[in-house]
């Protein structure tokens, strides 16, 4: 596995709003190669496992409830310096603070429903990718 990968999820509200196609197009336009992708739904228990790092935070229950509320699109992306490049590209966690033209500015509606998740480190990109995808799923 390469340090040039990151993991993303298109969150339930963006999927519900019909924005997944536009977001995928924007990801590709940003120079990211999609290595693996799936349309799926997290159970609440899976959301709790995925976001376990936040279990002591006050937003944990709301976040895991939201992330299990509907379908998501999970993807592994590749690009030089992928984690930082993607975090810069998607914009600030709060869509109100995100840069104009960023994914979160265009498609996010709140801090929780900010359209997409992006890994925060190379290590977490691998952990998060393996949560959803077996090695054979990467192309």
Order of alpha helices (4+ residues) and beta strands (2+ residues): beta-alpha-alpha-beta-alpha-alpha-beta-alpha-alpha-beta-alpha
